Amino acid sequence: MGELNDKRLIKAIEDLTDTIRNVDIHKVKAKAEAALRLVREKEAGASLAGKLLMNLVQQKFKLLSTGIPESGKYDREYFRMQIEIISLLLEHKLYMQAYTVMREFIGSLGLIHIDKARVGNAWKPLT
């Protein structure tokens, strides 16, 4: 399974898992798409065992990579992604991280109807 001994692939999967574990939810989708793109590239010439392992990786992270471009707004896709991240964290018993994303989810609901609100905007006090 030498196809799995690829530094770019290992780094991409490590980056994705670190991003999820560190609850950097605004970067999860991009990291998932990058990792899955490399997995698909490697899968083409992989051995049977390698294909099985790569399929497991794809099954684990496919819901985090929809191919729908991020709008930067608090829209349906943004909230769907948060729910997927929460599910993944709970599945792996990362309860505090899941709780953090749940809090972010609830806070984000109030931003749906604010036209200027964008994912990643810094909070500024009213003046």
C-alpha positions as CSV (number, residue, x, y, z in Angstrom):
1,M,0.0,0.0,0.0
2,G,2.8,2.4,-1.0
3,E,0.2,4.7,-2.4
4,L,-0.7,5.7,1.1
5,N,2.8,6.7,1.9
6,D,2.4,10.1,0.2
7,K,3.5,13.1,2.3
8,R,0.9,15.4,0.6
9,L,-1.9,13.0,1.4
10,I,-0.8,12.4,5.0
11,K,-0.4,16.1,5.5
12,A,-3.8,16.9,4.0
13,I,-5.6,14.3,6.3
14,E,-3.6,15.5,9.3
15,D,-4.6,19.2,8.5
16,L,-8.2,18.2,8.2
17,T,-8.3,16.2,11.5
18,D,-6.5,19.0,13.3
19,T,-8.9,21.6,11.9
20,I,-11.9,19.5,13.1
21,R,-10.3,18.7,16.5
22,N,-9.4,22.4,17.0
23,V,-13.0,23.4,16.1
24,D,-11.8,25.8,13.3
25,I,-15.1,25.3,11.6
26,H,-14.7,28.0,9.0
27,K,-11.8,26.0,7.5
28,V,-13.2,22.5,7.7
29,K,-14.9,22.5,4.3
30,A,-11.8,23.7,2.4
31,K,-9.5,21.2,4.2
32,A,-12.0,18.3,3.6
33,E,-12.2,19.2,-0.1
34,A,-8.4,19.3,-0.4
35,A,-7.9,16.0,1.4
36,L,-10.6,14.2,-0.6
37,R,-9.2,15.5,-3.9
38,L,-5.9,13.9,-3.0
39,V,-7.6,10.7,-1.9
40,R,-9.4,10.5,-5.3
41,E,-6.2,11.1,-7.2
42,K,-4.4,8.3,-5.3
43,E,-7.3,5.9,-5.5
44,A,-7.0,5.6,-9.3
45,G,-3.7,3.6,-9.2
46,A,-4.2,2.1,-5.7
47,S,-4.0,-1.6,-4.7
48,L,-7.2,-3.3,-3.6
49,A,-6.3,-2.8,0.1
50,G,-5.4,0.9,-0.6
51,K,-8.7,1.5,-2.4
52,L,-10.5,0.0,0.6
53,L,-8.7,2.3,3.0
54,M,-9.2,5.4,0.8
55,N,-12.9,4.5,0.5
56,L,-13.1,4.6,4.3
57,V,-11.5,8.0,4.4
58,Q,-14.0,9.2,1.7
59,Q,-17.0,7.8,3.6
60,K,-15.8,9.5,6.8
61,F,-15.4,13.0,5.4
62,K,-17.6,13.1,2.3
63,L,-20.4,15.0,4.0
64,L,-17.9,17.8,4.8
65,S,-17.2,18.3,1.1
66,T,-20.3,19.0,-1.0
67,G,-18.8,20.9,-3.9
68,I,-21.1,23.8,-3.2
69,P,-19.0,27.0,-3.0
70,E,-19.0,28.8,0.3
71,S,-20.9,32.0,0.1
72,G,-19.5,33.5,3.2
73,K,-23.0,34.1,4.5
74,Y,-25.0,32.5,7.2
75,D,-27.0,30.4,4.8
76,R,-28.4,26.9,4.6
77,E,-25.1,25.4,3.5
78,Y,-23.2,27.0,6.4
79,F,-25.7,25.6,8.9
80,R,-25.7,22.2,7.2
81,M,-21.9,22.1,7.5
82,Q,-22.0,23.0,11.2
83,I,-24.5,20.1,11.8
84,E,-22.2,17.7,10.0
85,I,-19.2,18.8,12.1
86,I,-21.3,18.5,15.3
87,S,-22.3,14.9,14.3
88,L,-18.7,14.0,13.5
89,L,-17.4,15.3,16.8
90,L,-20.1,13.5,18.7
91,E,-19.4,10.3,16.9
92,H,-15.8,10.5,18.0
93,K,-16.8,11.5,21.6
94,L,-15.3,15.0,21.3
95,Y,-18.1,16.4,23.4
96,M,-16.5,19.7,24.4
97,Q,-15.6,20.5,20.8
98,A,-19.2,19.6,19.7
99,Y,-20.6,21.8,22.4
100,T,-18.4,24.7,21.1
101,V,-19.8,24.2,17.6
102,M,-23.3,24.0,19.0
103,R,-22.8,27.4,20.7
104,E,-21.5,28.9,17.4
105,F,-24.5,27.4,15.6
106,I,-27.0,29.0,18.0
107,G,-25.2,32.4,17.9
108,S,-25.1,32.3,14.1
109,L,-28.9,31.9,13.9
110,G,-29.2,35.6,15.0
111,L,-27.1,36.7,12.0
112,I,-29.2,35.1,9.2
113,H,-31.2,38.3,8.5
114,I,-28.3,40.8,8.9
115,D,-27.2,41.5,5.3
116,K,-23.6,42.7,6.2
117,A,-23.0,39.6,8.4
118,R,-20.3,37.3,6.9
119,V,-18.7,34.2,8.3
120,G,-15.5,35.3,9.9
121,N,-16.5,38.9,10.5
122,A,-15.0,40.3,13.7
123,W,-17.5,41.4,16.3
124,K,-17.5,45.2,16.8
125,P,-19.4,46.9,19.6
126,L,-22.1,49.3,18.8
127,T,-21.0,52.9,18.9
